[in-house]
Amino acid sequence: MIRVQSEDFDPGAEIARLSDGRTDIGAVTSFIGLVRGGDIRAMTLEHYPGMTERQLAAIEAEACQRWPLQAVTIIHRVGRLLPGERIVLVAIASPHRAAAFEACEFIIDRLKTDAPFWKLEERHDGAHWVEAKGNDDARAQRWRK
């Protein structure tokens, strides 16, 4: 399941929905990304509707081809978010823990580089668009075929 939304989400409820009534699942992993504080006062996430969901679906499909996954949830928020607020949830259900961990890491790495989101950080010295980071590209590159 993929959702791009401005509303917050309940990680516990989403994970419960992912695994509820399932006996074919041996592991559930999740990643929750938060807005960092410090000198970041707020972050605004923009996206290209339609294209974003298609790209997230392609990343999910690739994960399902690589690992034996029973269910995947990807929720990514857009709009203005404050420090401590949730940005993203990736939750994976699989028969085996190794597949669940690897698939979760794969999806997050690919989201950082391949999903069409743009981040504007509000800092004490003004607002700045976040540039792609070389270490994000390096992490995503290890998954390339």
Protein Blocks (a to p, Z undefined) as FASTA:
>chain_A
ZZddfbdcdfklmmmmmmgopakbcbdcdddddddehjlfbdcddddehjlmmmmmmmmm
mmmmmpccfbdcddddedjddehiafbdcddddfbfklmmmmmmmmmmmmmmmpccdddd
ddfkbccdddddfklmmmmmmmpZZ
